[in-house]
């Protein structure tokens, strides 16, 4: 209780509370208050410097003083925005380091501040809780963090390379996750002997979904989406290394999983995806659709929009809802994204103190509302303001791609500056179809794309030398 009282006090703190991360300001006072609360909570969940596990932040039930693989994979970008880079690196490396053959190439699902597997989820190497999505989600998180920070250790450190290599090969084989085995695999591969179905350390040692309340679950659509995204991330890493043949091989493997989703999991009568398949050979629906969007596994625009519509029409727990701000912004549902930010940060919202919530709000504002998308692989940073043009919004001191950037959106104009040593590519994007974009008072030809909600986005790529201030806008 004392910790939550302290967190409440942070809401009224000055901008000093945000000094360890990016500083965000906006004339939209409701969003400003949401960011101030969320960034304060992120700092509140930071571990103590002398904790045995090393730099960490809470990414599980707060009472456990621990971090689990799913929550960390979701919270990393929010953490990076708030200056928790050492924590991200240390925690993800802890997961990678503990992958082991004796655990059938699982890691520890949850690690506590003492550097030990959390006893709530682990008894011994044969009896423990583990959601099979986790390895692939961590791979995706590492790839995203490399793109965000420019830190190549996320894709090149030996511990991560070993984790990735084992996950895309032995892990898939050991847990019978090949594309053609998704419906025929055993209900409990690698189960302890003797098997006690009443012991959740037995029946949940290798759950085939993040959704944990389906009896006799054989496969979750969210796991298939996770494998797709994990293998796609692995393929992108190989491209960065110059191994185009290996990259092509694993991208083809990734596509096999994505194709299974559309071929077998779409419920045409209900206009939504099934989310689980059980041991009796039955499909069913429940939670899990969110991860189809989180892992960007839907390429059919009509189906992805129907999935979004179903999610927007439902009521979900705060963990699931915390994914919606950034997803809605990226999918083109900007008004709904802002509504979710305000709901998640509302003191009346039940369980808003769950760590994923504040980290998700921070990411939703900086990556979603401000549209900031760094890509270290191409040395490009995209910005797209998704707020009301009557408002002004700015972020300064944001560390991305081994530099710090300042981005200001004012009306129909965006300003970009960075302090790095090398020239960067800025993709200045604006809502609507605009044939010309004004750059430093010079009119230039724009390019176009369309988001999933059908809105046209106009953009232009600009080279920005270190220290210079570039302005781009529309009429």
N, C-alpha and C positions, 0 to 999 in steps of 0.2 A: 504493500500500500504506500509506503514511503516513496518508493521509486516512481509510482504513478502521480503522487502529489508533486514531486519534483518536476515531472514531465509537464504537468499542467502549468506550473510556474513559468516554464520556458516559453509558453505562448505569448506572454507579455514582455519577453526580453527584447532588447534592442537588436539592431542588425549585427552587433558584436557576436551574438550567438551563432551567426552564420560565417564567422571569419575563417573557419576551417574548410570552407567550400565556396561554391559560387554564390554570388549575391544577386538575387532576383528582385526586381521592382516593377510595379505596374500600377496604372491608374484604376484598374479593375480591383476595387478594394476587397471584394469577396475572395478573389483568387489570391490577392496579396496575403490576406489573413491565412488562407489555406496553406500557402507555401511556408509562411513563417512558422506555423504550427508543425507542419510535416518535417521541415528541415531541423527544427528543434528536437523533434522526437528521434530523428535519425542520429543526432549527436548523443541523445540520451541513451540510446541502445548500444553505443560504442563500449567495448570492453575496457577493463583496466590495464594499464601498461605492464603491470607485474603478473598478469594472469599466465598460467603455465602454458596455455595453448599458443601464446603469442598474440599479435594484433587480431582482433575479431570484433564482430558485432552480433547482436542477437538476431536470429533468423529461425525462430521456433516459438513455442509457447514461452512467454517471458519468464515464467517460474522455473524453467529448466536451465537457464543460463547456458544456452547451447545454440548450435546452428545446424540445420538439416539441409540436405542437398537441393531439394526442390525450392525451398524458400530463398536460399542463397542465390540460386540461378535466377530467381525472379528479382532479387533486390540489388544485384551488382551495379546496374547503371545508376540507380538512385544513390547508391553508396558512393560511386565515383564522382557524381555531381557534388556531393557533400564532402569530398576530400578524403574518403576512406579507401584510398588506393592500396595502402599497405595491408589493410584488413582483407580486401578482396583477394589479393595475391596469396596471402598466407592461408586463408580458408580454403580456396580452391585447390591450392597445392596440397593441403592436408587431405582433401578427398582423393586427389590423384595418387598421392603417396601410398594410401592404404588399400588400393586395389590389390587383390590377392587371389591366387589360384585356390587356396584352401577355403575361400568364401565364394568359390565359383565365379571369380572375377568381379565380385561386388566390392565396394568400399565399405566404409561405415556410413550408414544413412544419416546419423546425427552425432556430432562431436561436441563435447561440453568444454567449458573454460579451463578444465584441468587437462585438456588434451587427450581425453579418453572417450571411447564410444559411450554415448549417453545410455545409462542402464535402462531407461524407459523403452529403448528400442533394441537393446543388445544384451544377450546372456552369454553367448560364446559363439565361436565361428560356425557352428552348425545350427544355432537357434537365435535368430534375429529378425527384425523387421526390415524389409527392403522393397521399395517400389522400383520396378525395372526401368521406368522412364529416366531415372536419375542420372545414369551415366551419360545418356545422350543430351540431357538438359544441361549438364555441366560442360559438355563439349561445346554446345551452342553458346553458353555463357562465356567461355574462354574466347571463342571466335568474336563475339560481340565486344568483349573488353579489349581485344587487340585492335579492332576497328575503331573503338572509341578512344583509347589511350595512346595507341601507337607502340605499346610495350610488347615487343616480340617474344618475351619470355612466356606469354600465355599460349603461344603456339610452338615454341622452340625449346623450352626447358625440358630436360630429359624426363622429369617426372610426368609432365603433361604428355609428351610424345609417347611414353610407355602406356599411359592411361588410354590415350586415343587408340593406339595400335591394338591393345588388348580388347577394347570395347568393340571395335568394328570387326573383330574376328572371333576370338575365343568366347567372348561374352555372348555374342549372338548365337554361336553354336551351342554353348553350354546351356542356354536357357531356351533353346529351340525357337528362335525368333526369325528364321529364314522366311522370305516372302510367301513361300508355298506351304509353310507350316503353321500359319497364324490361327487356323481353325482346327487343326488336327493335333497340335502339341498337347502333351500331358497337362492335366489340370494343375499339378504341383511338381514340376521338374525339380530335381535336386533336393527333394524333401528329406528331412531328418528321418532316420530309421531307429526305432519304430516311430511311425507318424501319428501324432495326436492332433486331430482336427480341431479340438477344443482349445488348443494352445496357439494363440495368434503368432507366437514366434515360429511356429511350424507352418501354419496355413498362409502366413503373410511373408514368408521368406521367399520373396520373388513375386510380388503382386504385379500383375500385368496391366496396371493402370495407376493413375494418381487417385482415382475414385475408389474409396475403400469400403463401401457399404453394399456391394453387390455380392450375394452368396454364390459360391462356385464359379467365380469369374474366370474365364479362360483367356479373354483378350479384350482390351479397351481400345477404342479408336484413338484415344489420346496417346497411347504407347506407340501405335503405328506412326502417328504424326511426329512423335519425338524421334523415332528411329530415322524417319525421312530427314528431319532437320539436322540430326546429328551427323548422318552420312553426308549430307550436303555441306555442312560446315567442314567436315574432314576433307571433302573434295576441294573446297576453296583453299584450305591450308596447303594442299598439294600443289595447287596452281601457283600459290605464292612461292613455293620452293622450286618451281620450274619443272615439276614432274607432271606434265600434261597428260601422259598416258594413265597414270594412277588417278589423277583428278577425274578424267573422263570415266574410268571404271567405276569409281565410287559414286559419281553423279548418276550413272545409269542404275546402280544398285538402289540409290535413294529414290529414283523415279519409280522403281518397281513397287515400293511401299506406298507412295502417293497414289499410284494408279489403283492399288487395292482399295483404298478409301473410297474413290469414286465408283469403282466397279461393284462393290459389295455392301457398302455401308450407308448408301443414300436411301432414305425412306421416302419414296415418291408420293405416297398418299398423304403423309404428314408434312412434307416439304422441309424435312430436317434430317440430320444424320443420326443413325443409331449410335449409341455410345458404348455399348458393351455386348459381348457374346459369351454365353455361359456353357457349362459342361453338358447341359442338356441339348445343346445345339440351337438355342433360342437367342435372337437379338432382342435388345431392349434399349430404352432411352432413360437418361438421367443427366447428371452433371458430366462434364468432359468435353462438351462442344467448344468451350473457351480455348482449349489447347490447340484445336484445329487452326485457330486464328493466331494464337501466340507463336506457334511454330510455322506460320505462313504456309500451311499445307493445302490450301484451297486455291485452285487456279480457275475454277469456274465462277465467274463473277456473280451470276444469278444465284448459285448455291451459297456463296459466301455471304451475299446480302440477305438471303433467307435465314442463314445462321445468325447473322447479326440481329436481324429483326426478332428472332426467337429469344436471343439473349436479352435484348432491350425490353422485351415484354415480360420477362421473368424477374423473380426476386432471388438473389443468391447470397451466400454467406460473404463476409467481408473479404476472406481470402480470394475467392473467385472474383468478386467485384473489383478488387484492387488491380486486376489486370485490365479492366475496361477503359480507364482514361486514355492510356497510350494506344490501345487497340482501336478505340473509337476515333481518335484523332487520325490515326494512320489510314483507317478505312473510309474516312470522309464524313464521319458523323460527329461534327465538331460541337454542336450545341449539346448533344448528349454527353460527350466527353467532359465538358465543363460542369454539367449537372452532377456527374459522378464524382468529380473532384470535390465539389462543395458538399455532397452527401457524405463522402468518406471522411472529410475533415470536420464534420459537424459534431459538436460535443454530445449530441443526443443519439448519435449512431452507435448501436451496440457493438462492442468489441473493437472499436476503432483503434485501441491501443495495441492490437496485434501488429507486430513489426512490419509485415508485408504492406500494410495500409499506408503508412507514412512514406516508405520508400517508393511505393507505387505512385503516390501523389506527386512526389518530387519529380520522378521520371515523366509522369503525365504532363507536367507543366513545362519542363525544359525540353524534353524530346518531342512532346506532343504539341502543346500550345505554341511554343517557340519554334518548333519544327527543326530543331538542331540535330543533324545526323552526320557525325564524322565517319569517314571511311579511310582509315590509314592505308589500306591496300591500294587505293587510287590517289591518296593525298588530297582528298576533296572533302569539304565540309558544306553540307546543304543547310539552308535555312528556309523556313516557310511559316509565316505568321498565320495562325489559325484562329485568331481572336477577332474582336470587334475593331474595325478600322478607326473607330472613334477613340479607342484606348491606345495608350503607349505602354510598351513592355520592353524591358531590358534585362540582360544578364551580363555580369562582368566577373572576371576572375575565374571563368570556367576552363578547367584544365582538360584539354583534348589533344590527341595526336602530338604529344610532347611539346605543346605550346599552351598559352592562355589566350582565350578569345573574349572579346566584348561584342555583343550583338544587341542592337536596338531596333525595335520596330515602332515606327511612328506614322500613323495614318497609312499612307500607301508607299512608304519608303522604309528601306532597311539599311542599316549601317553596320559594317563589319570591320573589325580590327583584330590583329593577332600580334603576339610578342615574340614569336619564334624566330629562328635564324634562317629558315628557308621560305621561299615563295610557296604559298598554298593556293589551291584552286577553290574558289567560293562559288557554289551553285546558288545563286539568289533566285528564289522561287516566290511566285505571287499567285493568289487565288484568282481564277477567271481567265478568260482568253484575251491576251494583250499582245498584239502583233509586235509592239516595240516596248523595250524596257530602257529607261533613262539611266545611264551610268555616268556619274560625274558630269551631268548636264549634256551628255551626248546620247542621242537616240540610237539604239542598237536592236537588231533583229532578235526576236525571242524564239525559243523552242517550246514544245508543248507535250504534256502527258495528261492522262485522265485517271483520277483515283477511282476506287471501287464503287463509290457512290455516284459516279458520273460527272463529277466536277472537274472542269479543265484547269490545269495548273500550268502557268507560264513560267519559264525559267531561262537563265543565261549563266554561262560559266565564265568566271572572271579570275584572272591571276592577281593575287594580293601579296605584294612584297611585305616582309616583316616590318612592323611598326607603322605601316601606312593605314590610312582610314579611307575606305571605299564606300560610296553611297550608291544605291540602286533603287529605282522606284518605277511606279506606273502612273499614268495620268488619271 
